[in-house]
Amino acid sequence: MGESARDEGFLERLIGDGRALIKLLALALIGSGVFVLFQAATGHFLPHDTAWLGMTAQQLCTSHGCRIVHFMMHDRVSFGGVLIAIGVMYLWLAEFPLRRGETWAWWALAASAAAGFLSFLTYLGYGYLDTWHGAATLALLPLFASALYRTRALRLNRVLIAPFDFRTRAGVGRMLLIATTTGIIAAGLTIMTVGMTAVFVPQDLEFMRITRAELQQHSARLIPLIAHDRAGFGGALVSCGVAMLFAVLYGTPSRNLRQALAIAGTAGFATAVGIHPLIGYTNATHLGPAVFGCVVFAIGLALVQLGRVRA
């Protein structure tokens, strides 16, 4: 009994107010993002992907100048970057506003996580149940539910949205950041919807130099696998955008907030934009919105920083 009580006491001290669980989840997301980037960089499919398709990435790469594989990897690289961005925002939310008892931070985590976990159900639209993704979701869901339950007592201080002042650099920068994070959510919803339905936009097929019928000839399971990647990336974008939007709307202007936004934005935009020229997918219509969003985000962050320095 004594040993059991000591173990329970140690666990209680380790978990504390629940923020440690959120940080653990955040580190798991960052680690997953790094793994996804590494896996995509190798040019290989995961074992369950290969088993589902009945072919390896190297076998598929012999067709159409490897553009099908490159297209799939560009989705996965983008997904990995967004996972890192989400993890960064969760670490910041747990370490700063939630520690101060700001209620909005708890709701930001709840809303962002709900968007992320629910996006897993998009597989019902395209028919490919990713067992690894499913196992990770089942493992992280109770962890996050426990974290939200433990941290609910930290909802102490209600913080209102700060008024907008368009006469200052910081105010204009904040509006640009709000516009960008809202755009991230909208882009995520669009990509998720496309992933569950049409899967491709015309520019995608043009890049791969292939038709849907020809993709079906390679494997009837190829399009559902690509749809899974697309919908997963879209869901991650929504989750990330929600966390960032809450932070910009309610977060106390501070150096640590600007740093968190800068790191998350760099992780997300650098991968999503940077992978395109690497694989030769430089269609302006396709890439333009992401580049525009990246530029607006950078300008907004710079104006907020400049406004604080001059204040």
C-alpha positions, -999 to +999 in steps of 0.1 A: +000+000+000+028+024+009+047+018-023+015+022-043+007+055-026+042+068-033+038+058-070+005+077-071+020+107-054+049+107-078+026+105-108+005+133-094+035+156-090+047+147-125+014+155-141+008+185-119-019+208-132-021+190-165+001+213-186+028+186-186+004+164-206-002+191-231+036+196-235+040+159-239+014+159-267+031+189-283+065+171-283+048+141-298+034+162-326+068+178-332+085+144-332+059+131-356+064+161-379+101+155-380+096+118-387+072+126-416+097+150-431+125+125-428+104+097-443+093+119-472+130+130-478+139+093-482+114+089-511+100+058-496+064+049-486+056+036-451+052-002-449+014+000-446+012+023-476+033-002-497+011-031-484-021-012-494-008-003-529+009-035-536+039-016-549+069+004-535+076+040-542+106+030-563+083+009-585+058+037-589+087+061-595+094+044-629+062+059-642+057+095-655+091+107-645+085+099-608+060+128-607+033+108-590+057+100-561+069+136-560+034+148-558+026+125-529+058+135-511+050+172-515+017+166-495+036+147-469+064+173-464+037+200-461+019+178-435+051+173-415+058+211-413+023+218-401+025+191-374+057+209-361+038+242-362+009+228-341+033+214-316+051+247-312+018+266-306+007+240-280+039+244-262+035+281-261-002+279-250+007+255-221+038+274-209+025+310-210-012+319-212-026+287-197-001+289-168-015+324-161-050+310-160-062+326-192-094+308-201-091+314-239-059+293-240-078+262-228-105+268-254-079+273-281-063+239-273-098+223-271-109+237-305-076+231-323-074+195-310-110+188-319-104+199-354-073+178-357-088+146-342-121+149-361-102+153-394-092+116-390-128+108-398-124+121-433-112+086-442-150+078-445-150+100-476-121+084-494-120+048-480-084+044-469-080+036-432-044+044-423-037+020-395-006+039-383-026+072-383-054+054-365-032+040-338-016+074-332-050+090-329-062+064-305-030+068-284-031+106-283-068+111-279-071+099-243-039+117-234-053+150-247-087+143-231-069+138-198-049+170-203-080+191-209-097+175-179-067+183-157-062+218-169-099+228-167-092+243-132-068+267-148-096+286-165-095+315-141-091+347-159-113+358-188-094+378-214-112+399-239-101+406-274-079+437-274-093+466-294-079+471-329-059+502-335-053+507-372-032+538-366-003+519-353+022+495-370+014+469-344-023+472-351-019+468-388+004+439-383-021+422-360-048+426-386-025+410-412-018+381-389-055+376-383-062+376-420-034+350-426-045+327-398-081+329-410-068+321-445-049+291-431-082+277-417-100+284-450-072+267-470-073+237-446-111+233-450-108+236-488-080+210-490-098+187-467-130+189-488-111+184-520-093+154-505-126+138-496-142+145-530-124+154-562-090+147-546-072+167-574-074+202-588-065+205-625-030+218-618-022+186-599-030+163-628-011+187-651+020+185-629+019+147-628+011+146-666-015+120-660-053+115-660-074+100-632-081+070-655-043+064-659-038+067-621-065+040-617-047+018-641-016+019-618-037+008-588-073+013-578-060+021-544-037+049-554-062+077-555-076+068-520-041+069-506-034+103-521-068+115-509-058+104-474-027+125-475-046+155-488-074+154-463-049+148-434-029+178-445-061+199-447-072+188-412-038+197-398-040+232-414-073+238-397-060+227-364-029+249-367-049+279-380-073+277-351-045+277-325-027+306-342-059+327-346-068+324-309-032+334-300-033+365-322-068+375-311-064+370-273-027+366-266-009+392-246+015+410-269+049+397-259+083+385-272+074+349-265+042+351-285+060+366-315+087+340-313+061+312-312+043+326-342+076+331-361+087+295-354+053+280-362+049+301-393+084+293-406+078+255-401+045+256-419+053+280-447+089+269-454+078+233-460+046+240-478+062+265-501+097+253-503+089+217-514+073+230-547+104+243-564+123+213-553+100+190-572+093+214-600+056+221-592+057+258-597+023+265-612+015+301-602-022+294-597-014+266-573+015+280-555+005+317-555-019+317-525+006+300-503+034+324-513+010+353-508+000+340-474+036+336-464+045+372-474+015+387-456+023+367-425+059+378-425+049+415-431+023+412-403+049+398-378+075+424-388+050+452-383+040+439-349+077+436-339+085+470-352+055+485-334+066+470-301+102+482-306+090+518-312+064+517-284 
